[in-house]
Amino acid sequence: MSGPVVVGVDGTQAALEAVRWADLEAIRHRVPLRLVHGCEVGAKAREPVAAGAAKAERGWRWLAEAAARTGATAELVPADAVELLVAHSRRARMVVLGSRGAGLEPAASVALAVTERASCPVVVVRAPEPDTGRVVVGVDGSGAGERALAFAFAEAALRGATLRAVHTWSDLLSDRTRLGLDRARAAEEGERLLAERLAGWSSGYPSVTVERVVEHDRPVRALLRHAARARLLVVGSRGRELAGSGMLLGSTSRALVHHSPCPLAVVRPVGASR
């Protein structure tokens, strides 16, 4: 998608970090940067009208200051922040959010709500992106995981970074007589899945060096470990076990929204937006 990079602004330091990240990302992709701030005023607001008006005025000031730093366009709308960002996601390349908000709703809940419903990838900036390091992507063979691979390869290529593809598996059987064979088979299947999933993308991005990692571990723990010094962590919104379940966000992506040590991109499958 060639739309703008859209970033939610609420005046916090975390939001300013998100603006800085989004500004560099828009430059990398050569697309516009758009700053938006949702501010409920009137009957739907959860505060007095006078306080809501003051909040709107602060919103304009935040937007003006951030826009002056980046040259971005800015928009303040009397609307719920989640609804506003979801609406923008239908035309955006990506939506970018900070990790902590100043409003009545915790930023994590806003990030989760937007991630569940957005039509484009959502990036949660929990910490500044380091100047060096890998792009890390979780690979599980799901539809969302395939889109995450596409996103991760493109981001690694833009940064000239190595891409580390991580696949994990866990013991499903308690029969110790079979455990060794099951582990060997699971590792082989993981290697095969990675080879199959990466083959087409590697040929499409020959400049990207790919590291393959297959580990016997829980997905969240493994991805957090590999993301410790990464420039970006990329995951699909839900794994194969949730396909067709009606759930919009899996437990892995939910946990990473709260705990990722680097900027996190959550990518949803085609046609999954609401």
FENTA-V473746 format. One record per backbone hydrogen bond with DSSP energy under -0.5 kcal/mol. NH is the residue of the N-H (numbers start at 1). CO is the residue of the C=O. E is the energy in kcal/mol with one decimal. If there is no record, write none. Layout:
NH_CO_E / NH_CO_E
//
This chain:
5_32_-2.6 / 6_4_-0.6 / 6_94_-2.5 / 7_34_-2.5 / 8_96_-2.3 / 9_36_-2.7 / 16_12_-1.9 / 17_13_-2.2 / 18_14_-1.9 / 19_15_-2.3 / 20_16_-2.4 / 21_17_-2.3 / 22_18_-2.8 / 23_19_-2.5 / 24_20_-1.8 / 25_21_-2.1 / 26_22_-2.6 / 27_23_-1.9 / 28_24_-2.4 / 29_25_-2.2 / 30_26_-1.1 / 31_26_-2.1 / 34_5_-2.8 / 35_73_-2.8 / 36_7_-2.3 / 37_75_-2.1 / 39_77_-2.5 / 45_42_-1.1 / 52_48_-2.5 / 53_49_-2.5 / 54_50_-2.1 / 55_51_-2.3 / 56_52_-2.2 / 57_53_-2.2 / 58_54_-2.3 / 59_55_-2.3 / 60_56_-2.2 / 61_57_-2.0 / 62_58_-2.7 / 63_59_-2.6 / 64_60_-2.8 / 65_61_-2.4 / 66_62_-2.6 / 67_63_-3.0 / 68_64_-2.1 / 69_65_-1.4 / 70_66_-1.5 / 71_67_-3.0 / 72_67_-0.6 / 73_33_-1.7 / 75_35_-1.8 / 77_37_-2.1 / 79_77_-2.4 / 84_80_-2.5 / 85_81_-2.4 / 86_82_-2.6 / 87_83_-2.2 / 88_84_-2.1 / 89_85_-1.8 / 90_86_-0.6 / 90_87_-1.0 / 91_88_-1.8 / 92_88_-0.6 / 93_4_-2.6 / 94_4_-0.9 / 95_121_-2.2 / 96_6_-3.0 / 97_123_-2.7 / 99_125_-0.8 / 109_106_-0.7 / 110_106_-1.6 / 111_107_-3.1 / 112_108_-2.5 / 113_109_-2.3 / 114_110_-2.7 / 115_111_-2.6 / 116_112_-2.3 / 117_113_-1.1 / 118_114_-2.4 / 121_93_-0.6 / 122_266_-2.2 / 123_95_-3.1 / 124_122_-0.5 / 124_264_-2.9 / 125_97_-3.1 / 125_123_-0.6 / 126_124_-1.0 / 135_162_-2.5 / 136_232_-2.8 / 137_164_-2.6 / 138_234_-2.2 / 139_166_-2.8 / 146_142_-1.7 / 147_143_-1.6 / 148_144_-2.1 / 149_145_-2.0 / 150_146_-1.8 / 151_147_-2.3 / 152_148_-2.8 / 153_149_-2.8 / 154_150_-1.9 / 155_151_-2.3 / 156_152_-2.6 / 157_153_-2.4 / 158_154_-2.1 / 159_155_-1.5 / 160_156_-1.1 / 161_156_-2.4 / 163_209_-3.0 / 164_135_-2.9 / 164_162_-0.5 / 165_163_-0.6 / 165_211_-2.9 / 166_137_-2.9 / 166_164_-0.6 / 167_213_-2.8 / 169_215_-1.8 / 176_174_-0.9 / 178_175_-1.4 / 179_175_-0.7 / 180_176_-0.6 / 182_178_-3.0 / 183_179_-2.6 / 184_180_-2.2 / 185_181_-2.7 / 186_182_-2.8 / 187_183_-2.5 / 188_184_-2.1 / 189_185_-2.6 / 190_186_-2.3 / 191_187_-2.3 / 192_188_-2.4 / 193_189_-2.6 / 194_190_-2.4 / 195_191_-2.4 / 196_192_-2.5 / 197_193_-2.8 / 198_194_-2.5 / 199_195_-1.4 / 200_196_-0.6 / 202_198_-2.9 / 203_199_-1.7 / 204_200_-1.4 / 205_201_-1.5 / 208_205_-1.8 / 209_207_-0.6 / 211_163_-2.9 / 213_165_-2.6 / 215_167_-2.4 / 217_169_-0.9 / 217_215_-1.2 / 222_218_-2.5 / 223_219_-2.8 / 224_220_-2.5 / 225_221_-1.8 / 226_222_-2.3 / 227_223_-1.9 / 228_225_-1.0 / 230_227_-1.4 / 231_134_-3.2 / 232_134_-1.1 / 233_263_-2.5 / 234_136_-2.9 / 235_265_-2.5 / 237_267_-2.3 / 242_239_-1.4 / 243_240_-1.0 / 245_242_-2.5 / 250_237_-3.3 / 254_250_-2.1 / 255_251_-2.3 / 256_252_-2.2 / 257_253_-1.9 / 258_254_-1.1 / 259_255_-1.5 / 260_256_-2.6 / 264_124_-2.4 / 265_233_-3.2 / 266_122_-2.9 / 266_264_-0.5 / 267_235_-2.6 / 267_265_-0.5 / 272_269_-1.6 / 274_117_-1.1
//
